[in-house]
Amino acid sequence: MTTRYDAIVIGGGHNGLVAACYLARAGRSVIVLERSHIIGGAAVTEEIHPGYRVSVASYSMSLMRPEIIETLELVRHGFAVYPKKPSYFMPFPDGEHLLLDASDPARTHREIARIAPRDVAGYVAWDAFWDRCCDIIEPTLLHPPISHAELAQRFIDAGCADDYRRLMLLSMRDLLGEFFESERIKAIMAPQSIISTLASPATPGTPYVNLVHAIGRAIHGRRGVWGYVRGGMGMVTQSLAGAAHELGVTIRTNAAVAQVLVDDGQATGVILADGTTIRGRTVLSNADPKRTFLGLCPESALPAAFRERIARNYRTDGTVFKLNLALSELPRYLAAPPGVAPEQIASATVDIAPSLDYLERAWNDFRSGVPSRQPFVEIFSQSPTDPSLAPPGGHVMSCFCQYFPYAVAGRSWDDGLREEVADHIVATVSEYAPNLAGAIVARQMLAPVDLERRFGLTGGNIFHGEITPDQSFDLRPVSGAADYRTPLPGLYLCGSGAHPGGGVTGIPGHNCAMAVLADDAR
Ligand SMILES: Cc1cc2nc3c(=O)[nH]c(=O)nc-3n(C[C@H](O)[C@H](O)[C@H](O)COP(=O)(O)OP(=O)(O)OC[C@H]3O[C@@H](n4cnc5c(N)ncnc54)[C@H](O)[C@@H]3O)c2cc1C
C-alpha cells in the first residue's frame, strides 16, 4: 500500500473532498483521512428513527458554487437540488403572518403591500442593494482573498461607496431602518444576519453575515435562492465522494489524525491516532483553525505570536442548538393563511423571530450566560417535497435554534440540560403550532458541545469561526494565515476557517487546491 502521497487531506468534510478532487484532477495522488466513521463533516444525512432520515447539521442549499458542481460533474454523481417554494413564512403571535416567495417578486410585493404598503418601494431598493453588493463580491470568491482596503476600493470604483458603509459598518437593525418602516418586514429580513454569530441585529457588521447568505447560486444559477438537496445534505458529500473515487482519491474513515509531521520546518505528513505514519509532500487541513494550529501542529512548528492570535483573537464560540424531529404529522400553524396547506408552509423556511426586539432579548440571555428563554427557531421540513426521507404519512423537521452557549454556568449539557432545551424549543414552536408536541415520534438533539464532539467543530461554531467582517477576506482566520497558506510551509487550510468562510460552498476547498497547485508550479 502507498504510504506516501502528493497530498494528504485531514478531514472528509465537503471542502476537504472538493480540494482532494481538484488536486486529483491535476494528476496528484491524494488521500483523505476522516476521523468519523462516515465522510461528510457537517453535510450528512442520517436515519434518526426507522424510516426517518434527516440532514443532521446543515440542512439547506444555496451557497455551493455552480462552477464546482459543474467541473466535478456532481449531478452525474447524484447531486440534485430544487428550490423552496414558497421561501419564507413568519408567523406572528397575534395570528398575522408573512409568506414570501423569492422566485416570484410580484407575489412578494403583494404580500409586503398587504402588511406595509409603504415598504414595497423599500423592498425593491433593498433587493437592488444586495444585488450591487453581490455583484462586487461574487467575482472575488473563487480567488485568493482580497484585502479589506481593496474591497472598499472596489465599492468606490463601482460608484457604491455608500453600500460599503452599509454592508460593513452598519448593524442590521440600522440598515433595515434605512429601507423599511414596518417592524414586521424588518423582522422577516433580519435572521440570516445573526446566523452562528455572537451578535444581535444591533451589532455592527451583521449585514455582511446576511450577504454571505444571499450570494449563493446553487439552485439553477439563481442568486439568493435557497432550496434542498434531494436525499438531504449527505448527498452533497456522497456525490463529492463519488467524484473523488472516480478521480482515484483514496478515502479512509475512522482515521483520526493526531499530529502533523514536521521535518526541518516543513509539514511532511501526519501521524494517525493509531500511530500510523503517512507521508505527503503537502498537507491540507479541513479541520478548523483552532484544531489545526493548536491541536494538530507541534507547538514549535508555528510562530508563538501566530498561535496566540488564533487562540485569543479568533472567535469560535458556538451559539446553535440543532433539534431534528421525526413527526407523525406536520405542524399546523395558527397563523397560516386560509387555503395554504401545512405541506406548503412546511416547505418554506419558517422563522420564529417575530421582531428585532425578540432577537435582541434572545441575544441578551446568551450574553448573560443562559440559553435564550425565547429562542430564534428556523424550521425546515424536507419530507413534503422529498418523500424518500420519511415513511408514508410521516415527516421530518429540522429546527436550527439560537442562542445557546457552549458552557452554561452551573450546568452541564450532559445533566439533562439538552433535554430541557429541546422541550423548551418544542414549547416555543407549539405556541404557533399547538399540534407539534403530540406529533413527535423521535428527536435528535445537538447542543454546541455535541456539534464539537460529533463534527469536531471547536466551541460548536458551525462555520469554523464567525463570518463577521473582522474574520473575513484577508483577515480569515487571522491576519498572517490568509490565502490558504499557513506559517508552516507545506501545511494549507482548506476548510471553512479559510476565506470566504463557512457554509456548504466548496470555495475554501477549491481555492486551497489552486494555492497548492500554484506553489507546485513554482
Ligand atoms: C447545525 C449546522 C447547521 C448548518 N446549516 C447550514 C445550512 O443549512 N446551509 C449551509 O450552507 N451551511 C450550513 N452550515 C454550515 C456548513 O455545514 C459548514 O460550514 C460546512 O459544512 C463546513 O464544511 P467543511 O468541509 O469546511 O468542514 P466540516 O464539515 O466541519 O468538515 C471537517 C471534517 O474534518 C474532520 N476532522 C477534524 N479533525 C480531524 C482529524 N484530526 N483527523 C481527521 N479528520 C478530522 C471532521 O470530522 C469533519 O468531517 C451548518 C452547520 C451546522 C453545524
The ligand as an ORCA input file, in Angstrom:
! r2SCAN-3c Opt
* xyz 0 1
  C     -26.032     22.744     12.755
  C     -25.467     23.302     11.470
  C     -26.329     23.829     10.517
  C     -25.817     24.364      9.339
  N     -26.680     24.772      8.353
  C     -26.187     25.089      7.137
  C     -27.052     25.212      6.021
  O     -28.252     24.970      6.116
  N     -26.511     25.547      4.820
  C     -25.163     25.773      4.668
  O     -24.722     26.103      3.552
  N     -24.316     25.631      5.723
  C     -24.790     25.266      6.924
  N     -23.954     25.023      7.975
  C     -22.512     25.310      7.816
  C     -21.837     24.247      6.983
  O     -22.410     22.993      7.220
  C     -20.352     24.191      7.306
  O     -19.788     25.480      7.246
  C     -19.642     23.295      6.311
  O     -20.317     22.065      6.161
  C     -18.234     23.070      6.757
  O     -17.600     22.272      5.770
  P     -16.056     21.976      5.859
  O     -15.765     20.949      4.833
  O     -15.294     23.244      5.802
  O     -15.814     21.394      7.330
  P     -16.545     20.228      8.113
  O     -17.823     19.860      7.508
  O     -16.542     20.672      9.543
  O     -15.558     19.006      7.937
  C     -14.346     18.915      8.621
  C     -14.044     17.438      8.743
  O     -12.752     17.283      9.332
  C     -12.818     16.158     10.172
  N     -11.702     16.239     11.122
  C     -11.481     17.185     12.066
  N     -10.358     16.914     12.741
  C      -9.848     15.773     12.206
  C      -8.699     14.987     12.483
  N      -7.856     15.315     13.473
  N      -8.477     13.887     11.744
  C      -9.317     13.536     10.717
  N     -10.440     14.241     10.455
  C     -10.699     15.352     11.170
  C     -14.181     16.293     10.835
  O     -14.616     15.079     11.404
  C     -15.028     16.711      9.636
  O     -15.544     15.608      8.942
  C     -24.424     24.428      9.132
  C     -23.558     23.852     10.067
  C     -24.075     23.275     11.227
  C     -23.141     22.633     12.200
*
